[in-house]
């Protein structure tokens, strides 16, 4: 029995320009949010080491 693999679903999803733009915005937003959270966490960590918090 031969199983045929379907086309790559990510490539199929990215064919539509609107979907591609929406995915780009979501990924960009996630990268910005994760950067902000890392910076806040680092600041809190430093303040805890200094005994301010």
Phi and psi in radians as a Rosetta constraint file:
Dihedral C 1 N 2 CA 2 C 2 CIRCULARHARMONIC -1.805 0.35
Dihedral N 2 CA 2 C 2 N 3 CIRCULARHARMONIC 2.240 0.35
Dihedral C 2 N 3 CA 3 C 3 CIRCULARHARMONIC -1.797 0.35
Dihedral N 3 CA 3 C 3 N 4 CIRCULARHARMONIC 2.126 0.35
Dihedral C 3 N 4 CA 4 C 4 CIRCULARHARMONIC -1.524 0.35
Dihedral N 4 CA 4 C 4 N 5 CIRCULARHARMONIC 2.334 0.35
Dihedral C 4 N 5 CA 5 C 5 CIRCULARHARMONIC -1.498 0.35
Dihedral N 5 CA 5 C 5 N 6 CIRCULARHARMONIC 2.392 0.35
Dihedral C 5 N 6 CA 6 C 6 CIRCULARHARMONIC -1.322 0.35
Dihedral N 6 CA 6 C 6 N 7 CIRCULARHARMONIC 2.993 0.35
Dihedral C 6 N 7 CA 7 C 7 CIRCULARHARMONIC -1.135 0.35
Dihedral N 7 CA 7 C 7 N 8 CIRCULARHARMONIC 2.792 0.35
Dihedral C 7 N 8 CA 8 C 8 CIRCULARHARMONIC -1.103 0.35
Dihedral N 8 CA 8 C 8 N 9 CIRCULARHARMONIC 2.077 0.35
Dihedral C 8 N 9 CA 9 C 9 CIRCULARHARMONIC -1.135 0.35
Dihedral N 9 CA 9 C 9 N 10 CIRCULARHARMONIC -0.500 0.35
Dihedral C 9 N 10 CA 10 C 10 CIRCULARHARMONIC -1.219 0.35
Dihedral N 10 CA 10 C 10 N 11 CIRCULARHARMONIC -0.740 0.35
Dihedral C 10 N 11 CA 11 C 11 CIRCULARHARMONIC -1.125 0.35
Dihedral N 11 CA 11 C 11 N 12 CIRCULARHARMONIC -0.693 0.35
Dihedral C 11 N 12 CA 12 C 12 CIRCULARHARMONIC -1.101 0.35
Dihedral N 12 CA 12 C 12 N 13 CIRCULARHARMONIC -0.706 0.35
Dihedral C 12 N 13 CA 13 C 13 CIRCULARHARMONIC -1.177 0.35
Dihedral N 13 CA 13 C 13 N 14 CIRCULARHARMONIC -0.635 0.35
Dihedral C 13 N 14 CA 14 C 14 CIRCULARHARMONIC -1.423 0.35
Dihedral N 14 CA 14 C 14 N 15 CIRCULARHARMONIC -0.068 0.35
Dihedral C 14 N 15 CA 15 C 15 CIRCULARHARMONIC -1.163 0.35
Dihedral N 15 CA 15 C 15 N 16 CIRCULARHARMONIC -0.601 0.35
Dihedral C 15 N 16 CA 16 C 16 CIRCULARHARMONIC -1.398 0.35
Dihedral N 16 CA 16 C 16 N 17 CIRCULARHARMONIC 2.159 0.35
Dihedral C 16 N 17 CA 17 C 17 CIRCULARHARMONIC -1.102 0.35
Dihedral N 17 CA 17 C 17 N 18 CIRCULARHARMONIC -0.574 0.35
Dihedral C 17 N 18 CA 18 C 18 CIRCULARHARMONIC -1.170 0.35
Dihedral N 18 CA 18 C 18 N 19 CIRCULARHARMONIC -0.731 0.35
Dihedral C 18 N 19 CA 19 C 19 CIRCULARHARMONIC -1.158 0.35
Dihedral N 19 CA 19 C 19 N 20 CIRCULARHARMONIC -0.666 0.35
Dihedral C 19 N 20 CA 20 C 20 CIRCULARHARMONIC -1.110 0.35
Dihedral N 20 CA 20 C 20 N 21 CIRCULARHARMONIC -0.737 0.35
Dihedral C 20 N 21 CA 21 C 21 CIRCULARHARMONIC -1.150 0.35
Dihedral N 21 CA 21 C 21 N 22 CIRCULARHARMONIC -0.702 0.35
Dihedral C 21 N 22 CA 22 C 22 CIRCULARHARMONIC -1.142 0.35
Dihedral N 22 CA 22 C 22 N 23 CIRCULARHARMONIC -0.730 0.35
Dihedral C 22 N 23 CA 23 C 23 CIRCULARHARMONIC -1.124 0.35
Dihedral N 23 CA 23 C 23 N 24 CIRCULARHARMONIC -0.688 0.35
Dihedral C 23 N 24 CA 24 C 24 CIRCULARHARMONIC -1.070 0.35
Dihedral N 24 CA 24 C 24 N 25 CIRCULARHARMONIC -0.772 0.35
Dihedral C 24 N 25 CA 25 C 25 CIRCULARHARMONIC -1.133 0.35
Dihedral N 25 CA 25 C 25 N 26 CIRCULARHARMONIC -0.699 0.35
Dihedral C 25 N 26 CA 26 C 26 CIRCULARHARMONIC -1.148 0.35
Dihedral N 26 CA 26 C 26 N 27 CIRCULARHARMONIC -0.787 0.35
Dihedral C 26 N 27 CA 27 C 27 CIRCULARHARMONIC -1.147 0.35
Dihedral N 27 CA 27 C 27 N 28 CIRCULARHARMONIC -0.732 0.35
Dihedral C 27 N 28 CA 28 C 28 CIRCULARHARMONIC -1.099 0.35
Dihedral N 28 CA 28 C 28 N 29 CIRCULARHARMONIC -0.770 0.35
Dihedral C 28 N 29 CA 29 C 29 CIRCULARHARMONIC -1.072 0.35
Dihedral N 29 CA 29 C 29 N 30 CIRCULARHARMONIC -0.704 0.35
Dihedral C 29 N 30 CA 30 C 30 CIRCULARHARMONIC -1.147 0.35
Dihedral N 30 CA 30 C 30 N 31 CIRCULARHARMONIC -0.672 0.35
Dihedral C 30 N 31 CA 31 C 31 CIRCULARHARMONIC -1.177 0.35
Dihedral N 31 CA 31 C 31 N 32 CIRCULARHARMONIC -0.714 0.35
Dihedral C 31 N 32 CA 32 C 32 CIRCULARHARMONIC -1.143 0.35
Dihedral N 32 CA 32 C 32 N 33 CIRCULARHARMONIC -0.784 0.35
Dihedral C 32 N 33 CA 33 C 33 CIRCULARHARMONIC -1.100 0.35
Dihedral N 33 CA 33 C 33 N 34 CIRCULARHARMONIC -0.739 0.35
Dihedral C 33 N 34 CA 34 C 34 CIRCULARHARMONIC -1.158 0.35
Dihedral N 34 CA 34 C 34 N 35 CIRCULARHARMONIC -0.627 0.35
Dihedral C 34 N 35 CA 35 C 35 CIRCULARHARMONIC -1.115 0.35
Dihedral N 35 CA 35 C 35 N 36 CIRCULARHARMONIC -0.776 0.35
Dihedral C 35 N 36 CA 36 C 36 CIRCULARHARMONIC -1.088 0.35
Dihedral N 36 CA 36 C 36 N 37 CIRCULARHARMONIC -0.744 0.35
Dihedral C 36 N 37 CA 37 C 37 CIRCULARHARMONIC -1.153 0.35
Dihedral N 37 CA 37 C 37 N 38 CIRCULARHARMONIC -0.639 0.35
Dihedral C 37 N 38 CA 38 C 38 CIRCULARHARMONIC -1.141 0.35
Dihedral N 38 CA 38 C 38 N 39 CIRCULARHARMONIC -0.741 0.35
Dihedral C 38 N 39 CA 39 C 39 CIRCULARHARMONIC -1.116 0.35
Dihedral N 39 CA 39 C 39 N 40 CIRCULARHARMONIC -0.779 0.35
Dihedral C 39 N 40 CA 40 C 40 CIRCULARHARMONIC -1.087 0.35
Dihedral N 40 CA 40 C 40 N 41 CIRCULARHARMONIC -0.755 0.35
Dihedral C 40 N 41 CA 41 C 41 CIRCULARHARMONIC -1.098 0.35
Dihedral N 41 CA 41 C 41 N 42 CIRCULARHARMONIC -0.685 0.35
Dihedral C 41 N 42 CA 42 C 42 CIRCULARHARMONIC -1.144 0.35
Dihedral N 42 CA 42 C 42 N 43 CIRCULARHARMONIC -0.751 0.35
Dihedral C 42 N 43 CA 43 C 43 CIRCULARHARMONIC -1.095 0.35
Dihedral N 43 CA 43 C 43 N 44 CIRCULARHARMONIC -0.779 0.35
Dihedral C 43 N 44 CA 44 C 44 CIRCULARHARMONIC -1.096 0.35
Dihedral N 44 CA 44 C 44 N 45 CIRCULARHARMONIC -0.718 0.35
Dihedral C 44 N 45 CA 45 C 45 CIRCULARHARMONIC -1.084 0.35
Dihedral N 45 CA 45 C 45 N 46 CIRCULARHARMONIC -0.778 0.35
Dihedral C 45 N 46 CA 46 C 46 CIRCULARHARMONIC -1.115 0.35
Dihedral N 46 CA 46 C 46 N 47 CIRCULARHARMONIC -0.734 0.35
Dihedral C 46 N 47 CA 47 C 47 CIRCULARHARMONIC -1.121 0.35
Dihedral N 47 CA 47 C 47 N 48 CIRCULARHARMONIC -0.606 0.35
Dihedral C 47 N 48 CA 48 C 48 CIRCULARHARMONIC -1.207 0.35
Dihedral N 48 CA 48 C 48 N 49 CIRCULARHARMONIC -0.674 0.35
Dihedral C 48 N 49 CA 49 C 49 CIRCULARHARMONIC -1.137 0.35
Dihedral N 49 CA 49 C 49 N 50 CIRCULARHARMONIC -0.620 0.35
Dihedral C 49 N 50 CA 50 C 50 CIRCULARHARMONIC -1.388 0.35
Dihedral N 50 CA 50 C 50 N 51 CIRCULARHARMONIC -0.160 0.35
Dihedral C 50 N 51 CA 51 C 51 CIRCULARHARMONIC 1.426 0.35
Dihedral N 51 CA 51 C 51 N 52 CIRCULARHARMONIC 0.269 0.35
Dihedral C 51 N 52 CA 52 C 52 CIRCULARHARMONIC -1.363 0.35
Dihedral N 52 CA 52 C 52 N 53 CIRCULARHARMONIC -0.587 0.35
